[in-house]
Amino acid sequence: MIEDIKKRALHRTSILEGQLRGVAKMIENEEYCMDIIAQSRAIQKALASLDKLLLENHLRTHVTHMFEQGGDEREQAVAEVLKVYDVGSR
């Protein structure tokens, strides 16, 4: 894993852990539903941001290598990205 991306991804997971604990506490305290939903949406955005970092790392490392190998390796790289984003194949 690229060191800078790893550091940023770990930082974001720490933030996400705190946000999730916060939502659990909000639910436990029976706080206003819309406030809980707003926090949940913030978590979803943070997860999407984490996904972008992880995808960047994957493209810069694994996919680059697999494309250099060509053939089946290249096709596997494409299939993996399509699968994770539920795009499917042709």
Secondary structure, DSSP 8 states (H G I E B T S, - for coil): --HHHHHHHHHHHHHHHHHHHHHHHHHHTT--HHHHHHHHHHHHHHHHHHHHHHHHHHIIIIIHHHHHH-HHHHHHHHHHHHHHTT----
